[in-house]
Amino acid sequence: MSHSPERNSNAKPPLEKSSKLYQQQQQQQHEEALKHVISKMQLLHSAVSSSPSPSSPLSESDLSLPPLDPPAPDSTSLLSDELLLSIFSKLPLSQYSHNSLVCKRWLYLHGRLLQSLKILDWGFLDSGRVSDRFPNLTDIDLVHACIRSPRNSGILVTRKTVSLHLDSLFTPNDGGFIEEGDVLKSSVIDQGLGLIANWYPNLRRLVAIGASESGLRSVAEECQTLQELELHCCGDMALKGILQCRNLQIVKLIGCFGGFYGSVVSDIGLTILAQGCTRLVKLELCGCEGSYDGIKAIGQCCQMLEDLTLCDHRMEGGWLAALSYCMNLKTLKLKSCKNIDLCPGPDEHLGCCPTIEELHLQQCQVRDKQGMKALFSVCEAVRDVVFQDCWGLADDVFSIATICRRVKLISLEGCSLLTTAGLESVVLSWKELQRLRVVSCNNVKDVEVTPALASLFSILKELKWRPDSKSLLTSSLAGTGVGMKGGRFFKRLKP
């Protein structure tokens, strides 16, 4: 059997065609597989990005994935700053700090919206950051920033509105908790006040400590709208700086603050204040010295004065008689005073305040009958009388209050020496009495209330009667078995 050469040459081309077809099929399969892998990776990436659980590290194939969709646009970017500020101003103050953390724009707007600030770090003021962060301040408190104290200490000493951190190695001395070197120098404080005056010409309230005349003068010249001023540890001569504060209405002077710092504000400082601030409406003197002359100057020059507060005063005898020059005085408050007036003088020289309406005594020593008689004589026209945690208010002292014939409200709280009989003798003499409050006066007993006092209770517009806390507790627990020496919870075992 022989083979022809033509037949052998015709068998080779089909093999070449089949190999090419095979290669095309393989390439199509690789492309489909690649597309399948890419689609799987895209699905996996979207699932992982939407899931809160941590994902596995990305491989090199992830680099070939298409970019993710851009984030949703900020809808608040379409609103103007003025409109956002109007919206933020309607929110409560407690949400201001939270809103400032949303974005840089909201942080900037929060700084423009805030108007009151208590500065704790002097460097924040000295560096100028405070004006960049808060450009519209109208109320600034500098006291804490002017006192050097360890901020990270866990020991905090507080008295009234002043708080101070102390080091664990602190040793108290005669000067108190704040030594002379703990407060910044007056020159440094004056420089800071100058910066505030330049940055905030619309300032309305300022609280400062240790300032001198030059620093206060710069504030008075630039801040013409200043209405409220609180000065700690200031002397007489420093008050010359506020002579140009013609619009001041509220002033608080803190001279000697027991345990923290001490300075002298005497008749000289009170006279300077009276001559410069003739529009005063409210004045508070804490730890200030003075006498008849200083209070007289206040009354003659500040004819709009309506509210006078003396806290822990160091006034000389006879100052009460000067209150008669305060022709528009409506409220007189005495707080933490060791005495009222040691030498008030004769009754005919005392005078009276014709417009007085309220008399408040809080945590005062009232044992001196002569001083209390002078006080009630000057405040003869008073309508509201309030005693709170006063020492020495016995029946004989409280009986002096019958001088005041027009009393409509009497409030007694924490007066443990006053008895039911002493209270009754006074309140029955007040024919215009409408409101009576008796709280925590343990010598006033419910069982001692007479029919006359009970009939008075029935016609009062307001009656708050909680004199004896012990009897109140006993009456509220009546029938419950509590307080019966264990009778409710334990039973005696019979032998």
ABEGO torsion letter per residue (X at the ends): XBBBAAAAAAAAAAAAAAAAAAAAAAAAAAAAAAAAAAAAAAAAAAAAAABABBBBBBBAAAAABBBBBBBBBBAAAABBAAAAAAAAAABBAAAAAAAAAABAAAAAAAAAABABBBBABAAAAAAGAAAAABAABABBBAAAAABBBBAABABBBBBEABBBBBBAABBBBAAEABBAAABBBAAAAAAAAAAAAAABAABABBBBBGBBAAAAAAAAAABAABABBBBBGBBAAAAAAAAABAABABBBBBBBBBGABBBBBBAAAAAAAAAABAABABBBBBGBBEBAAAAAAAAAABAABABBBBBGBABBBGAAAAAAABAABABBBBBGBABABABAEBAAAAEBBAABABBBBBGBBAABAAAAAAAAAAAAABABBBBBGBBGBBAAAAAAAAABAABABBBBBGBAABBAAAAAAAAAABAABABBBBBGBAABBAAABBAAAAAAAAABABBBBBABAAAAAAAAABGAGBGAGGAAABBBBBX
